[in-house]
Amino acid sequence: VDIGCHLAGLHLSSCILNASGPRTNTEQQLLEIARSSAGAVCSKSATLEERSGNDQPRYTEIQLGDRTSSINSEGLPNKGFAAYTEASLLRRLRESAEPAGKPYILSISGLSLQENLRMLDLLLESGSVEHLSAVEVNVACPNVPGKPLVGYDFPQFEAVLKEISAHPVFTANPTLALGFKLPPYLDAPLFDAVAGMLNPLAKSKGGVLGYVVCCNTLGSALAVDVETETTVLHPKGGFGGLGGPVVRYLAMGNVSHFRSRLDESIHVVGCGGVCTGEDAFAHILCGATAVQVATQHRVEGPTCFYRIAEELKDLMRRKGYKRLEDFRGKLKVRG
Ligand code: RRO
């Protein structure tokens, strides 16, 4: 069976890849993903300058049975844009990639539209762009003090979508894919409104938008320690982004809602609570082209990509499916 996929013009030998965030900060961590069975390597969201992130404690795990969810308020710790685009990192990623040609996705999360545009300007000027497969713009970080989530502020979101997708780095490099990492939405009119902003940017309409990721963590989660009667996390009054199996149902709902509303040329990447091959299968059934793994990658390490891929293949064999197209988006509503 073949679990490869074509995502926004990129070929992934496995549809299971890492999400931006966990274990994506350092060169060593990115190289480990390159050597793993992950179908692509996705960086930590970059800002123009290096950031150390919020004060500790800023991450906690929630155990339900044998499954681990998480709440984080990392605050965008990253090595800075230059570190994720420097020629030596990109060369080492190419040399380590197994199989060769594994795509490298740069995630960016500037603290303003200007900062995102500035990073795209630098990319356009740099020789690195030819070795980069995609830029994934994160409009959904819930953890930077004083910065409301762009994906929930529709007037601002629309301006961001328009200006970023009009950036010459994408017209000058037609094979460079553009994706947006979205926050979770919770009501049908919101899916309609966001799809209405995304569809005019589709390649079939002459635009450059290749994919969206559904979704980033669910913000405003609060972990409480009953013994100390305090919050578990310190930053931002203890609030953080909820991820892992507890948000999988919400993530799959977002995948399905967007798949049914978006132009076919805009792919949907599922992200939320994928721990097993069955979880990946369910996301794909909802319409996901590929599936990202975040909390489980943090908990288990990069061997998770091999395990999940093998579990997905076993399940497909049992069902008689040979490729993802045999079941992608074919979820039936129960009669
Ligand atoms: O670094 C973070 O606090 C963070 C980011 Br940028 C994000 O997009 N999502 C998240 O849960 N945490």
Residues whose N, C-alpha, C, O or C-beta is under 5 A from the ligand:
A	BS01	RRO	S45 N72 S73 E74 G75 L76 P77 N138 A140 C141 P142 N143 N216 T217 G241
